[in-house]
Amino acid sequence: MVMLTSLLFMVVLVIVPFTLASVRHLVVRSGRPGWLCRRLAARARARGGELGLGATAAEELQAFLNANKRVQIEQRRERLVLRDDDHTGAPPRVGVDLDGGTAVVPRRRQR
């Protein structure tokens, strides 16, 4: 009974979303049917590149089989949380100096 439950759990949480993601990928790549391809592309743009359920399920399945993928997923999550500052060595073009009481805001060029 436990074996059947674990198999059903795997089917519902991994194989079904992975299959749906594969079908979605084939529809978007082939462009047929056109109405479905346009709808899926519009949803992807609206999410801003966020991974869908099928892609997440595929990554989790791959992480289960390969420990290096788990490290990659954790690094991606950490990179999303950490602050990303530009350290080019040039003086900042935009910023607020609380100690000096100044704010630097660049002017927009008029075209």
C-alpha positions in Angstrom: 0.0 0.0 0.0 2.9 2.4 0.8 4.5 1.6 -2.5 1.3 2.4 -4.4 0.8 5.7 -2.5 4.4 6.8 -3.2 4.0 5.9 -6.9 0.7 7.9 -7.0 2.4 10.8 -5.2 5.3 10.8 -7.8 2.8 10.7 -10.7 0.8 13.6 -9.5 3.6 15.9 -8.4 6.3 15.1 -10.9 5.3 13.2 -14.0 2.0 15.1 -14.8 3.5 18.6 -14.6 6.6 17.4 -16.5 4.4 16.0 -19.3 2.4 19.2 -19.5 5.6 21.2 -19.6 6.9 19.0 -22.5 3.6 19.5 -24.4 3.7 23.2 -23.8 7.3 23.4 -25.1 6.4 21.5 -28.2 3.4 23.8 -28.9 5.5 26.9 -28.4 8.3 25.6 -30.6 6.1 24.4 -33.4 3.7 27.3 -33.4 0.7 25.0 -33.9 -2.1 25.6 -33.1 -1.5 29.3 -33.4 -4.1 30.4 -30.9 -2.6 28.2 -28.1 0.9 29.3 -29.0 0.0 33.0 -28.8 -1.8 32.5 -25.5 1.1 30.6 -23.9 3.6 33.2 -25.1 1.5 36.0 -23.6 1.3 34.2 -20.3 5.1 33.7 -20.2 5.6 37.5 -20.9 3.1 38.4 -18.2 5.0 36.3 -15.6 8.3 38.0 -16.4 10.3 34.9 -17.1 9.2 33.1 -13.9 9.4 29.3 -14.1 6.2 27.5 -14.6 4.9 24.5 -12.6 6.2 22.0 -15.2 9.7 23.5 -15.3 9.8 23.6 -11.5 8.8 20.0 -11.3 11.4 19.0 -13.9 14.1 20.8 -11.9 13.0 19.1 -8.7 13.1 15.7 -10.4 16.5 16.4 -11.7 17.7 17.6 -8.2 16.4 14.4 -6.8 18.5 12.4 -9.2 21.5 14.7 -9.2 22.8 16.4 -6.1 24.6 19.1 -8.0 21.3 20.4 -9.4 20.1 21.0 -5.8 23.2 23.2 -5.2 22.5 25.1 -8.5 18.8 25.7 -7.4 19.9 27.0 -4.0 22.5 29.3 -5.5 19.8 30.7 -7.9 17.5 31.4 -4.9 20.3 33.0 -3.0 21.2 35.2 -5.9 17.6 36.4 -6.2 17.6 37.5 -2.5 21.0 39.1 -2.4 21.6 42.8 -3.3 23.3 43.4 -6.6 25.4 46.6 -6.5 27.4 47.9 -9.4 31.1 48.3 -8.4 32.6 49.7 -11.6 35.0 52.0 -9.8 33.4 55.1 -11.3 31.7 57.6 -9.0 28.0 56.9 -8.6 25.6 58.7 -11.0 22.6 58.2 -8.8 22.7 58.2 -5.0 21.9 59.8 -1.7 24.7 60.8 0.7 23.0 61.0 4.1 26.1 62.3 5.9 26.7 65.1 3.4 23.0 65.9 2.9 23.2 65.6 -0.9 21.3 63.7 -3.5 22.7 63.0 -7.0 20.1 62.5 -9.8 21.2 62.6 -13.4 19.2 64.6 -15.9 17.4 62.9 -18.7 18.6 63.7 -22.2 15.9 65.3 -24.3 15.6 63.9 -27.8 
